[in-house]
Amino acid sequence: MYEDMYHGLFSRRLAEWAIGRMEIRDAATGTMKRIVERRLDDVEKVLETNKVELPEEFRYTAWYLFNMAAADYPRSLRTDEQRAWFVEETLCDPDGCPENVLDCFAVKMRNAGVPVYWEDMM
C-alpha cells in the first residue's frame, strides 16, 4: 500500500521518523549519539543555494538523503555543498533509480531488526 501511494520515495512521515533515528559515532568517545537534524526548509535552502533542482516528488527523499549523508559519511561529505551534490547525484543519476534510496533504507531497518510500520508512514 505504501509503495503504491509513494512510488518508492519517502513520505514526510517516513522521512521524519527515519531522520529521528539517525546516529553518528562520536569520534572522541566512540559512543553513538543522535545527529543534529537539518530541518526540511534548511535543506531546501542549501539545495537551492547550490543550484540543485529536483522534482517535487523527491522533496522528502532529498531531505532524508541530506541528513543520511551527515550520519553515514561524515568524513567524506563534510560540507553542505558536498551533501547537496550527493543528493543531486543520487536522485538524478541518468542510469540510477531514485527508488533505491527507500529500498536501501528498508534493508537497513530489516537487518537492524527495526520494524517499519508502513501504514503509519503514509
GIGI-V572771 format. One record per backbone hydrogen bond with DSSP energy under -1.0 kcal/mol. CO is the residue of the C=O (numbers start at 0). NH is the residue of the N-H. If there is no record, write none. Layout:
co-><CO & CO>
nh-><NH & NH>
This chain:
co-><0 & 1 & 2 & 5 & 10 & 11 & 12 & 13 & 14 & 15 & 18 & 21 & 23 & 25 & 30 & 32 & 34 & 38 & 39 & 40 & 41 & 42 & 43 & 44 & 45 & 46 & 47 & 54 & 55 & 57 & 58 & 59 & 60 & 61 & 62 & 63 & 64 & 65 & 66 & 67 & 68 & 72 & 78 & 79 & 80 & 81 & 82 & 83 & 84 & 85 & 86 & 87 & 92 & 96 & 97 & 98 & 99 & 100 & 101 & 102 & 103 & 104 & 105 & 106 & 107 & 108 & 109 & 115 & 116 & 117>
nh-><4 & 5 & 6 & 8 & 14 & 15 & 16 & 17 & 18 & 19 & 21 & 34 & 32 & 29 & 25 & 23 & 36 & 42 & 43 & 44 & 45 & 46 & 47 & 48 & 49 & 51 & 50 & 57 & 58 & 61 & 62 & 63 & 64 & 65 & 66 & 67 & 68 & 69 & 70 & 71 & 72 & 76 & 82 & 83 & 84 & 85 & 86 & 87 & 88 & 89 & 90 & 91 & 95 & 99 & 100 & 102 & 103 & 104 & 105 & 106 & 107 & 108 & 109 & 110 & 111 & 113 & 112 & 117 & 119 & 120>
